[in-house]
Amino acid sequence: MKSDVRTEGRAVRESLGVNWANGIFLIFAHVAAVAALFFWSWPAVITALILYWVGGSLGIGMGFHRLLTHRGYNVPKPVEYFLVTCGTIALEGGPIQWVVTHRIHHAHADRAGDPHTPRDGGWWAHIGWILWGTAQNHDEATIAHYAPDLLKDGYYRWLNRFYYVPLLVVGVALFYFGGWGVLLWGVFLRVTVAFHATWLVNSATHLWGKTRFETDDDSRNSWWVALLTFGEGWHNNHHAHPTSARHGLRWYEFDLNWLGIRALQLIGLAHGIKRLRFNRASSAWQLVRSRVRTNET
């Protein structure tokens, strides 16, 4: 099986060639990230940290991943649009393309067809698939198969095409109010670090860590990837129960994205939440769902 997956990866490289646009952009982003270190200031650092949370937790973790991809919980449409728009400032592609990639990953996890399995090499899983593989560029037939629900939404179709617009607006604002230092930290350094944090979920959490559940893939729980990604590193938990909105299942498994969802629930904005609960009678984890609003269809 592993050799079959490696063969699949080689075929992908040969057929698609180098994605020069992604490669040139990533080189530029990394150079700009290093340049940011020479423009250090507290406003720049604080801005980067806040936007790292907005893009990585509110946007990617709570919005793109646990809400759009797996529908682990529900929120009013304006809140959903806000969370997903936050995800675009991470610059990981449009929401529809991102969801398609992740749904493909779960459908073929660590098997032929997985766009970023470490069985084809750790480097491939981390960044190679962005430079030589499909990245977030799927054809219309693939999108229609894996994300028909999102294609029905006009805002998501627009945002998928112009996903860079929110970050452009943020970048202009940062430069206007804070200058080069705040721009370099708040956009280039922050986005570059966030790229690698997300890619570590694809690579590191399928290579190293511990398992709680038996799955058909190589997913692992990684505490340090969880810290970098606000809880996305509890990957074995997630692959065993993909629709659960809670990934960190024990008190010591810090999951800020789950706490964010719980905060939305406490103020009445999140409902129909799916989560794992340990059943002491059966000594097993079971998926439960919170009470759905009476006006929910």
N, C-alpha and C positions, 0 to 999 in steps of 0.2 A: 504493500500500500504506500509506504513512504517513497519508494522509488517511482511509483506511478505518479505521485504528486510532484516530485522533482522533475519528471519528464514533462508534465503539464506546464510547469513554470518555465522550463527552457523553451517550450513551444510558444508560450506567450511572449517571451523576450524577442524571439526571432521574428515573430509575425508582426509585432507592434513597433519594434525599434525604440529608439530613445525619444522620450517626450521632451523636446528641447525647451518648450515654453516653461514647463514645470522646473526643469533643471536650471535654466537661467534665472528664474525667479528665486529659487531656493538659494542659489549662490549669492545673489544680491541681498536676500533677506539675512543670511548668515553674516555677510560682511557688514551690513548695517547694524546687526545685533552686536557685533564686536565693537563697532564705532560708538555705539551707545554707552559703552563702559567709560569712555573718555568724556562723557557729558553727564556725569553722575550728579544728582541733586535729590534732596528729599521729595520735592514735588514730583519729580520724574519717577522715582521709585514707587511712591504711593499711588500715582496714577497707573503705573504698570500693574501693581498688585490688585487694585480695584478692577481694572479691565480684565485681568487674568481670571478673576472670579466671575465677572459678568459673562465673559465669553465661554469659559470652561465649565462653570457650574450651572448658572442659570441657562446658558445657551446650549452647549453640547450635551452635558450630562442630563439635565432636567428637561431640556427642550428637544433637541434632535434625537437623543437616545431613548430615554425612558418614556417620553411622551409620544413623539411622532413614530418612532420605529416600532416600539413594543406595546404602546397604549397601556402602560402600567397604571395610569390614572387619567382622570379627566379634569379639565378646567374650562371655564367660559372661553369662547373663541377669542375675545380680545386679549386675555391672559396668554392663551396659546400662541397667538401671533407675536406677542411681546417676547416670550421666551425663545421662540424660534428665530426672531430677528436678532436677539442677543447672540445666538449661535453663529450668525454670519460674521460677526467681528472676529471670530477665531480663524476665518479665512480658510476653512476646510472644505469649501465647495458649497453648492446650493443644497438646500434641505432635502429636495427630492433625490438628487444624486447621492447624498450622504446616506439617506435611509436605504436606498437600493443596494449600495455597497454593503451595508451592515446586515441587511436581510439576506443577501447572498451568502455572506460569511456564516450566518447561523444555519442556513440551509445546507451548506457544504463544509462545515467547520473541520479544518485539517484533513480535508479530502480533496480530490480533484475538483476544481471549480471554485475553491476558496481563493479569493483574490489576494490574500496576504497571510498564508500559512507559513510558520517557521519550518515546516517540514521541507520547504523548498529553500531553506536558508534563513538564518536570523536577519541578515542584511536585507534580504528580499522582503521579509515581513515588516521590517522597520521602515525602510525608505525605498527599496528597490521597486516595489510595485507602483510607487508614485512616479518613478523615473522611467521605467520600462513597461510597466503593466497597464491595466485599465485605468488606474487612479480612480477619479470620480466621474469618468467619462463613459457613460453607458448609452447604448443605442436606444431608439424609441421602443423597440419591441421588448427589450429587457426592462425598461422603466415601466412599461404598461403591465408587464407580468408581475413585477415585485412591488410596485407602488401605485396601483390603480386608485386607491383611496385618496392619495395626495394629488393626483392629476385632476381630480374633480374640483380642486380648490384653485380659484383664479389667483389669489394672492400668492400661494406657494409656487404656482407656475411662473409668476413674474419674479418672485424672489429667487427662484432657482436659476433664472437667466441673469439676473442683476444682483447676485449675492454680494458683490464687492462694494455696492453703493453705500450701505450703512457704515462700513469701515472708512470709506473715502470721506464721508461726512464727519466721522469721529476724528480722522487724521487732520482735516482742515481745522477743526475746532481746537485740537491739541496744539497745532502749530501757532494758531492765532493767539491763544491765551497763554501758552507756555514756551513757545520757541522750539528750536531744534532738539534740545535735550528731552523735553517731555514727549515730543513726537517720536524720537528714536526709541525711547523706553516704552512708551505707551502703545506703539504699533510694532516696530520691527523686532525689538528684543522680546517683547511679550508674546508676539505671534510665533516667533521661532521656538521659544521655550515650550509654548503650548503645542506646537506641531510635534515635537519630540515626546512630550508627555502622552499625547494621544497615540502616537505610533508605538510607544512602549506597551500600551494595552494590546496592540496587535502582535508584538514580538515577545516582550519579556514575560507577559502573563500566559503565554503558551509554551514557555521554556523553563521558567524557574518559579518555585513557590510550592504551596501546599494545596492539597485537595480535600474537600469535605464530602463531595458527592462523586459517584462514579458516573462519568459521561463518556460519550463516544468520541471525544476529542482530547486535546492536550491542555485544556484550560486549567489555570492555576490561580490560587489566591495570592496576591502580592501586596503586603502592607505598604511598601514604599511607593509602588505605582499608585496605590489608592490615595496616598497623601498628595501626590502630584496631580491627581485627576479628580479630587474631591469625592472619592469613593468608587471610581470605576475599576479599580484594581482588584476588587473581590470578584474575579472573573470566573472562577469555578462555580461560585454561588450563582452567578448570573447565567452561565451556560446551562446549568442544571434546571433553572427556572427562569427563563428569559423574560417573562411578562411581569415578574415581581418588580415593583417600584423600589423595593428595599434590597440592596446588595450586601451591605454589612449586616450580618445576622446576629452577631454577639456584641456585647457592650464595648469590647476592645477593637472591634472592626469599624473604625471611624468612617462614616459615610455622610459627608456634608450634603450631598445631593438629596439623600433621603430626608435629612433634617429640613432641607428647603421645601420638599414636598409636604412634609408634616406641618411646616409653618403655614403653607398655603391652605392646608386642611383646617388648621385651627382658626384661621380668619374666614373660613367658609368658601374658599376659592377652589379647593381640590376635593374631588369626591370620586367614588367608584375606584378607590385605590386597591390594587392587588399587592399583597405582600405575603411573605412566608411566616408561618407561626409554628413553633414546635409543639406538637401534640404529645404531652407526657403519657397519655394513656396508651398510645400506639408507638411511642418512642420514635416518632418520625416527623419530618417537616411537612407541612401541608400549605397549599396556596389558598388564601382566603381573600375576600373582597369586602371593603367597607361598605356601609349602607349607601345606596344610590339615592340621590335626591328624588323626591316624588315627582318633580316636573321634568326629570330626565327621560328622554325617549330611547 
